[in-house]
Structures are given as C-alpha cells and as structure tokens.
Amino acid sequence: MLFNSLHFMVFFPVVVLVYWLMPQKIRYIWLLLASYYFYMSWNAKYALLIAFSTLVTYLSGLALERIKQSNGPTSRKKLVVAASFIVNLGILVFFKYSDFLLHNLNAVLSHLSIQAVSSPFDIVLPVGISFYTFQALGYTVDVYRDEIPAEKNILKYALFVSFFPQLVAGPIERSKNLLTQIDQIIYKKTPPPHIYAGLLTMLWGLFLKMVIADRAAILVNTVFDQYYLYGTTELLAGALAFSLQIYCDFASYSTIAIGAAQVMGFALMENFNTPYFAVSIKDFWRRWHISLSTWFRDYLYIPLGGSHCSKLRTYFNTMVTFLVSGLWHGASWHFVAWGGLHGAYQIAEAELQPLAQRFHQRFHVKTECFSYHFGRQLRTCLLVAFAWIFFRADGLLNALAYIQRLFMRWNPWTLFDGSLYTLGLDRFEMNIFLVSLLALFLVDLLKYRKAWVFSSFLLEQNAWFRWLCLVGLLISIVIYGQYGPGFEPQAFIYFQF
C-alpha cells in the first residue's frame, strides 16, 4: 500500500477515525491490526517474517531482563544478544543477500572451472525487511544496555516493530522514543493543532513525492537507462536530478510517516534536516537518513571503538561502518562502492583538515563569510552527487562507464540548443520541475536558517497566508502531480531496501 495511492487515502482516514472513537486502553490493539493489514497488502505471507522477528526479539528482551534481575553474568546477556542477532540477520541475509552471495560464489567457481551452483529457492525480497529488522535489533541492544526495561506486553511490542507509518521505509525508530509512547497511549490526547500540523506535514510530503521526485524520475530514468547515448551535459543533469529525486522521494516518505503519526498523537524522530546545505560529508551524514546513520553510529561504529582509539583504527571503524551501510542498501557491489566512497570522503576530510587550516592562515582566507560557507556547501553537494552515480547505476561497471563518459564526452553546446528538453521532460514539464524546486529550496532554507519546520511555520502565520499555501499545495498535487490513466503510482525508492 503506497502513501500516494487511493488505497491509502481510504485506509488512513478509517484507521484514524476508529482510533479516535475507540477506548484509549485498547487503541494499541487497533493500531497493531491496522499495521499488519498495511503490511499484508503487499504480500500476506511475509507478515509471518515480521511476526517471527518480533517474537524472537521480544523473548530476547524478556531473557535479558530475567538475567539482569537474577544478577546473572554478562556473558549470558551477550549470548542472548548474539542469538537474537544471528537469527534476525540470518533471515535478512537469506532473503536479501542469498542471490548476491550465490552469484559471487559462481563467479569464483567459473574461474576454477567448477560447475555453477543453482539456487533452489525463488526469493522475493520482503518490503521493508531491513528497516524493521534493525528496529527490532536496536531494541535488543537497548535492553542489554539497560537503557529501557523489557516490554512485557507482546502486543505493544509488536506494534513498536510494525507501526504502519514508518514500517516500510523508516524512520528506524528507537525503543526509548516510540515504545515509550506506545506504553503511554492511554494518556494520549491529540489537540486539533497537532492534527492540523500532521495533515499539513503529510501534504508537503505528497508534494515532494508526486510533484518533484516522480517528475525527476522521468529525467533520471531516461539518462541512466541510455547513458551511452549522452555526453557530459546530459550525464551531469542526470546525476544532479537523481540527487534531487532520491532526496525528495525518501524525505517524502519520512515526512508523510511523521505527519501520519502526529495525527494520532505520536512523535517520530526527524530523518532529514536539509542535507544539501551540509558543509562537509560528515555534516551531510548528520542530516541525511538520520535514523539509519545514528543506528550505525550507536550499534556498530561505537562498539568497534568509534573515535576513541588510534587514528588508523578510527579510520578502519569509519570505513567498515560505511561499507556495511552500503551493503545494507542493496546486495550489489555498486552499493558497497557508494558506501566505501563516503567512507573515503570522511577519511580524506579528516586528513586534509589540518592542511586546510594552515592554508587559510597562510593566505588569510576569510572563513566566516558567505562565499566560504557557500563554497563548502557546493563542494559537498558535488561530492555527494558524484557518489550517487554508483548508487543509481545498474551495476558497478555501468557506474564506471557513466563516469567515464561524464568526463570524456564534453558537449557544452547542449546547454543552449534545447537538448535538455529531450530527456523525458519537455519545456513545460521542466518549468514545473524548476518552480517546484524553488519551493523546496525556500522551505529548506527557512529550516536551515531559522529551524522552522514547514507545518509549525504555517501555523504561526496569518490565516490568509496559511490557506494560500494550503490551496497552492493541493492544486499543485492535483494538477501537476504524476498520476492518472497510464501512470502507475511510483513505489518509494527505499522500499527495495
């Protein structure tokens, strides 16, 4: 069930209406049923997987709590955590990485002139398995670290793992945030301003998805699917357009999820904070997919030693974290290359920082002015856009071929001969795209400079301004959104992860 589908437009109001009308003490049961229905709308049998993961991590939490109460040894607690990770990651590896592992095994066997091994299974990747697996494993570690007590009510815990707004593509919630709110559901009241703010947030998310991301996808698919036909200008346009597409697509899902939860009185964590205003790669990862980057920080990078060790070990920890992050995104070497490139970026930034400081002092470079700040932002955006080529390309070799043509097939005249209007978007569609990007820039600029969230900002304005923005968004989505006869609602990019 897609957020940008008629199915969800019927499902969500029904869920919310019943939620508001029913007794508060049983609301979590209704949300649990709604969440499983939401997930089963893709593939009903895969609901067994999320139920099994829920049961394993629930029992792990109870076991950890019992060991703690009986003053059992830490080794027993570590054994429980290890068992929970082995079972859950084993399921994840089977469904997401078995074909990848088998393909690479056969590549090795072919070099040794040994017969290839065929897969006995026809595996379909369950939607959102990486997200709910990480969320459930995070709970296990939190209980192990005594950051939260184990949840005794299995239905409340099951709702934490499967809460439908953020189930399929995040944010990857922490138990200290979402599970605590579920435990307090009998006290929850949703004031009208919160409902209104949640609906505004959802509307902005739909604008990002249907008007910007799905329109950018047309240009991106045209260029990346036939990159061998184009030169530098078109390939650069494709890479920049994908940078915008993946941001608006993924941020739109998180935005709609946050808004939907807010309507019901839940506060989900922020997942994006103006990432393309970042002044460094490290700053970018503080702003991009925050729930995942902090998950890897807290549950992988820090346990490896973090930065509290030698420089070489710190760089090793950084690279491992980003390589795993790349592999988390997809079972392919081009995702690993994308993650490794971001790890290399961070190591290079750390190594070059002292040299940059000496350069600034030697040549009296002003570091507290707009031009310096803008230069750092532009450099970061270009580095990120370059890395996105590996993320979007259909394989590592295609990514390298794309980059080769990007630097070798110079054709600046196509900026002026109208060629850019032959990349799937005609002049009218391109103008819509550019105007919608201007709206996105203004909203992100307000958030970056003033820390104003879109919905909160509108609620502080006069009624005429609020209604003007509201009507403008509705008209933009209805008239300029990508939908209708002959157009299939586009799944969110991160569904595949």
C-alpha positions in Angstrom: 0.0 0.0 0.0 1.6 3.2 -1.2 1.2 6.5 0.6 0.4 8.1 -2.8 -2.3 5.6 -3.7 -6.1 5.7 -3.4 -5.9 2.6 -1.2 -4.1 4.6 1.5 -6.4 7.6 1.0 -9.2 5.4 2.2 -7.2 3.3 4.7 -5.7 6.2 6.7 -8.9 8.1 7.5 -10.7 4.9 8.5 -7.8 4.0 10.8 -7.7 7.4 12.4 -11.4 7.8 12.8 -11.8 4.4 14.6 -8.6 5.2 16.6 -10.2 8.5 17.9 -13.6 6.9 18.7 -12.5 3.7 20.5 -11.5 3.5 24.2 -7.9 4.6 24.7 -6.8 1.4 26.6 -7.3 -0.8 23.5 -6.1 1.7 20.9 -2.8 -0.1 20.6 -4.6 -3.3 19.5 -6.4 -1.5 16.8 -3.2 0.1 15.5 -1.5 -3.3 15.6 -4.3 -4.8 13.4 -4.1 -1.8 11.1 -0.3 -2.1 10.8 -0.4 -5.8 9.9 -3.1 -5.1 7.3 -1.0 -2.3 5.9 2.0 -4.7 5.6 0.0 -7.6 4.3 -1.4 -5.5 1.4 2.0 -6.2 -0.3 2.4 -9.9 0.5 0.4 -11.5 3.2 2.7 -14.5 3.8 5.6 -12.2 4.6 3.7 -11.0 7.7 5.0 -14.3 9.2 8.5 -12.9 8.9 7.9 -9.7 10.8 5.9 -11.7 13.4 8.8 -14.1 13.9 11.3 -11.3 14.2 9.0 -9.7 16.7 8.7 -12.9 18.8 12.5 -13.5 18.8 13.4 -10.0 19.9 10.5 -9.9 22.4 11.7 -13.2 24.0 15.3 -11.9 23.9 14.3 -8.8 25.9 12.5 -10.9 28.5 15.5 -13.2 28.8 17.8 -10.2 29.3 15.5 -8.7 31.9 15.4 -12.0 33.8 19.2 -12.4 33.7 19.6 -8.8 35.0 17.1 -9.4 37.9 18.9 -12.5 38.9 22.3 -10.8 38.7 23.4 -13.3 36.1 26.8 -12.9 34.4 27.3 -10.5 31.5 28.4 -13.4 29.3 24.8 -14.8 29.4 23.4 -11.5 28.4 25.9 -11.3 25.5 24.8 -14.8 24.4 21.2 -13.8 24.3 22.0 -10.7 22.2 24.2 -12.8 19.9 21.4 -15.3 19.4 18.9 -12.6 18.6 21.3 -11.0 16.0 22.2 -14.4 14.4 18.5 -15.3 13.9 17.4 -11.9 12.7 20.4 -11.2 10.5 20.2 -14.8 9.2 16.7 -14.1 7.9 17.8 -10.8 6.4 20.8 -12.4 4.7 18.7 -15.3 3.3 16.1 -13.0 1.7 18.3 -10.1 0.8 21.7 -11.4 0.1 21.5 -15.1 -0.8 21.3 -14.4 -4.6 24.2 -11.9 -4.3 26.4 -14.4 -2.4 25.5 -17.2 -4.8 26.3 -15.0 -7.8 29.7 -14.2 -6.4 30.3 -17.8 -5.5 29.6 -18.9 -9.0 31.9 -16.2 -10.4 34.7 -17.7 -8.3 33.8 -21.3 -9.3 33.8 -20.3 -13.0 37.4 -19.2 -12.7 38.2 -22.6 -11.2 36.3 -24.4 -14.0 33.8 -25.8 -11.4 30.2 -26.2 -12.2 28.0 -23.3 -11.0 25.6 -23.8 -8.1 21.9 -23.0 -8.8 19.6 -21.6 -6.2 16.8 -24.0 -5.1 14.7 -21.0 -3.9 12.7 -18.4 -5.7 13.3 -15.5 -3.3 11.3 -12.3 -3.3 12.7 -9.5 -1.1 10.1 -8.7 1.6 9.2 -5.0 1.7 10.9 -3.1 4.5 12.8 -6.1 6.0 16.0 -4.1 6.5 14.1 -1.4 8.4 12.1 -3.5 10.8 15.0 -5.9 11.4 17.2 -3.0 12.5 14.5 -1.5 14.6 13.9 -4.8 16.5 17.6 -5.4 16.9 18.1 -1.9 18.3 15.5 -2.8 21.0 17.5 -5.9 22.0 20.7 -3.9 22.4 18.8 -1.1 24.3 17.6 -3.7 26.8 21.0 -5.2 27.1 22.5 -1.8 27.9 19.8 -1.2 30.5 18.6 1.9 28.6 15.0 0.6 28.7 13.3 -2.2 30.6 12.0 -5.1 28.6 8.4 -4.7 27.3 6.2 -7.3 29.0 3.1 -6.8 26.7 3.8 -8.6 23.5 1.1 -6.8 21.6 2.5 -3.4 22.5 6.0 -4.6 21.5 4.6 -6.0 18.2 3.1 -2.5 17.5 6.5 -1.0 18.1 8.1 -3.2 15.4 5.2 -2.9 12.9 3.8 0.7 13.4 2.5 1.3 9.9 3.5 4.9 9.2 7.2 4.1 9.5 7.2 0.4 9.0 8.3 0.1 5.4 11.0 2.8 4.9 11.6 4.4 8.3 12.5 6.4 10.3 14.1 3.5 12.1 12.7 4.3 15.5 14.3 3.8 18.9 12.6 1.9 21.6 13.2 4.8 24.0 11.1 7.0 21.8 8.3 5.0 20.1 7.9 2.1 22.5 7.6 4.6 25.4 4.9 6.5 23.6 3.0 3.2 22.9 3.2 2.4 26.6 1.6 5.8 27.4 -1.1 5.5 24.7 -3.9 5.5 27.3 -2.9 9.1 28.2 -2.5 10.4 24.7 -4.7 13.2 23.5 -4.3 14.8 20.2 -5.2 18.5 20.2 -6.6 19.9 17.0 -3.5 22.0 16.2 -1.4 18.8 16.2 -3.9 17.1 13.9 -3.8 20.1 11.5 0.0 20.1 11.7 0.2 16.4 10.9 -2.1 16.8 7.9 0.0 19.7 6.6 3.1 17.7 7.0 1.6 14.8 5.1 0.5 17.2 2.3 4.1 18.6 2.0 5.3 15.0 1.8 2.9 14.2 -1.1 4.1 17.3 -2.9 7.7 16.2 -2.6 6.9 12.8 -3.9 4.3 13.4 -6.6 5.4 16.7 -8.0 9.2 16.7 -7.6 10.5 13.1 -7.1 8.3 11.3 -9.6 8.9 14.1 -12.2 12.7 13.9 -11.6 12.5 10.2 -12.0 11.4 10.6 -15.7 14.6 12.5 -16.5 16.8 10.3 -14.4 15.5 7.1 -15.9 15.9 8.5 -19.4 19.6 9.4 -18.8 20.7 6.4 -16.7 18.9 3.8 -18.8 20.7 5.0 -22.0 23.8 6.8 -20.6 25.9 5.6 -23.6 23.9 8.0 -25.9 24.7 11.1 -24.0 27.6 13.5 -23.2 28.8 15.4 -20.2 25.9 17.9 -20.0 23.1 15.3 -20.0 25.0 13.0 -17.7 25.6 15.8 -15.3 22.0 16.7 -15.4 21.0 13.1 -14.8 23.3 12.8 -11.7 22.1 16.1 -10.3 18.4 15.1 -11.0 18.9 11.8 -9.2 20.4 13.7 -6.2 17.1 15.6 -6.0 14.9 12.6 -6.8 16.3 10.4 -4.0 16.2 13.3 -1.5 12.6 14.2 -2.3 11.5 10.6 -2.6 13.0 9.4 0.6 12.3 12.6 2.6 8.7 12.5 1.3 8.1 9.0 2.8 9.6 10.1 6.2 7.6 13.3 6.1 4.3 11.6 5.4 5.1 9.0 8.1 5.9 11.7 10.6 2.7 13.6 9.7 0.5 10.4 9.9 1.9 9.5 13.3 1.4 13.1 14.5 -2.3 13.0 13.6 -2.6 10.1 16.0 -0.5 11.8 18.7 2.8 10.1 18.1 6.1 12.0 17.6 8.6 10.2 15.3 12.2 11.2 15.1 13.4 13.5 12.4 15.0 11.7 9.5 16.2 14.6 7.2 17.5 18.0 8.1 18.4 20.0 5.0 21.2 17.6 3.9 22.1 19.6 0.8 23.0 22.6 2.9 25.7 20.5 4.6 29.2 22.0 4.6 31.1 18.6 4.8 30.4 14.9 4.2 30.4 14.4 8.0 27.9 17.2 8.3 25.9 15.6 5.4 25.5 12.4 7.4 24.3 14.3 10.4 21.5 15.5 8.2 20.8 12.6 5.8 18.8 9.5 6.9 19.4 10.4 10.5 17.7 7.4 11.9 20.0 5.0 10.0 23.2 6.9 10.4 22.7 7.2 14.2 21.8 3.5 14.3 25.1 2.6 12.7 26.9 5.0 14.9 25.4 3.6 18.2 25.3 -0.1 17.3 28.3 -0.6 15.0 30.7 2.4 14.9 30.9 3.0 18.7 31.1 -0.8 19.6 34.0 -1.1 17.2 35.8 1.6 19.1 34.5 4.8 17.5 37.0 7.6 17.5 38.3 6.8 21.0 41.3 4.9 19.6 44.3 5.4 17.3 43.9 7.4 14.1 44.3 4.2 12.0 41.8 2.3 14.0 39.3 5.2 13.8 39.6 5.3 10.0 39.1 1.5 9.9 36.0 1.8 12.0 34.7 4.6 9.7 35.3 2.5 6.6 33.7 -0.6 8.0 30.7 1.3 9.0 30.2 2.9 5.6 30.9 -0.4 3.7 28.2 -2.1 5.8 25.9 0.8 5.2 26.4 0.4 1.5 25.7 -3.3 1.7 22.6 -2.6 3.8 21.2 -0.5 1.0 21.5 -3.3 -1.6 23.0 -6.7 -2.4 25.3 -5.4 -5.1 28.9 -4.2 -5.4 27.8 -0.7 -6.6 26.1 -0.1 -3.3 29.3 -1.2 -1.5 31.3 1.2 -3.7 28.9 4.0 -2.8 29.3 3.3 0.9 33.1 3.0 0.6 33.3 6.2 -1.3 31.6 8.1 1.5 33.9 6.4 4.0 36.9 7.6 1.9 35.4 11.1 1.8 35.3 11.3 5.6 38.8 10.0 6.0 40.1 12.4 3.4 38.3 15.3 5.1 39.9 14.4 8.5 43.4 14.1 6.9 43.1 17.3 4.9 41.6 19.5 7.7 45.0 20.5 9.3 46.4 21.3 5.8 43.3 23.4 5.0 43.7 25.3 8.3 47.3 26.1 7.6 46.3 27.2 4.0 43.7 29.6 5.4 46.1 31.1 7.9 48.9 31.5 5.3 46.7 33.2 2.7 44.3 35.0 5.1 41.2 33.2 3.8 38.1 34.5 5.4 36.2 31.6 6.9 33.3 33.5 8.4 31.7 34.8 5.3 29.0 33.7 2.8 31.4 32.9 -0.1 33.5 30.4 2.1 30.4 28.8 3.5 28.7 28.5 0.1 31.9 27.1 -1.4 31.9 24.3 1.2 28.3 23.6 0.5 28.8 23.4 -3.2 31.8 21.1 -2.8 29.8 18.8 -0.6 26.8 18.7 -3.0 29.1 17.8 -5.9 30.9 15.1 -4.0 27.5 13.6 -2.9 26.1 13.8 -6.4 29.2 12.0 -7.8 28.7 9.2 -5.2 25.0 8.9 -6.1 26.1 7.7 -9.6 27.2 4.5 -8.0 24.0 4.2 -6.1 21.7 4.7 -9.1 23.6 2.9 -11.8 22.6 -0.7 -12.8 25.8 -2.2 -11.6 29.4 -1.2 -10.8 30.6 -1.5 -14.4 27.8 0.7 -15.6 28.6 3.3 -12.9 32.2 3.4 -14.1 31.2 3.7 -17.7 28.8 6.5 -16.8 31.6 8.4 -15.0 34.0 7.9 -17.9 31.6 9.4 -20.4 30.8 12.2 -17.9 34.4 13.4 -18.0 35.3 12.4 -21.6 32.3 13.5 -23.7 32.3 17.2 -23.4 29.3 18.9 -25.1 28.6 22.3 -23.5 26.7 23.5 -26.6 23.8 21.2 -25.5 23.1 23.8 -22.8 21.8 26.1 -25.4 20.3 24.0 -28.2 17.3 22.6 -26.4 18.8 19.1 -25.9 17.9 19.1 -22.2 14.2 19.2 -23.1 14.6 15.8 -24.9 15.4 13.9 -21.7 11.8 12.9 -20.9 10.7 16.3 -19.7 9.5 18.8 -22.3 9.8 22.6 -21.7 6.5 22.8 -19.8 7.3 19.8 -17.6 10.8 21.1 -17.0 9.5 24.5 -15.9 7.1 22.8 -13.4 10.1 20.9 -12.1 12.2 24.0 -11.6 9.4 26.0 -9.9 8.7 23.1 -7.5 12.4 23.0 -6.7 12.3 26.7 -5.9 9.5 25.9 -3.4 11.6 23.1 -1.9 14.7 25.5 -1.7 12.7 28.1 0.2 11.2 25.6 2.7 14.6 24.1 3.3 16.3 27.5 3.6 13.8 28.5 6.3 14.5 25.3 8.2 18.3 25.7 7.8 18.4 29.4 8.8 15.6 29.6 11.2 14.9 26.0 12.3 11.3 26.3 11.2 9.5 23.1 10.4 7.1 23.5 7.5 3.9 22.8 9.4 4.9 24.8 12.5 5.9 27.8 10.3 2.5 27.8 8.6 0.6 27.6 11.9 2.4 30.7 13.1 1.2 32.7 10.1 -2.0 34.6 9.4 -5.0 32.7 8.1 -4.8 34.1 4.6 -1.2 33.0 4.2 -1.9 29.5 5.6 -4.8 29.0 3.2 -2.9 30.4 0.3 -0.1 27.8 0.9 -2.6 25.0 1.6 -4.6 25.6 -1.6 -1.4 26.1 -3.6 -0.1 22.7 -2.4 -3.4 21.0 -3.2 -3.6 22.5 -6.6 0.0 21.6 -7.4 -0.5 18.0 -6.3 -3.8 17.6 -8.2 -2.8 19.4 -11.4 0.9 18.8 -11.6 1.3 15.6 -9.6 2.4 12.5 -11.6 -0.6 10.2 -11.5 -3.7 9.3 -13.6 -4.5 7.0 -16.5 -1.5 5.3 -18.0 0.7 6.3 -14.9 1.4 3.7 -12.3 1.9 5.1 -8.8 5.7 5.0 -8.2 6.9 3.0 -5.3 9.2 4.8 -3.0 12.9 4.2 -3.8 13.8 2.9 -0.3 11.1 0.2 -0.5 13.7 -2.0 -2.2 15.9 -1.8 0.9 
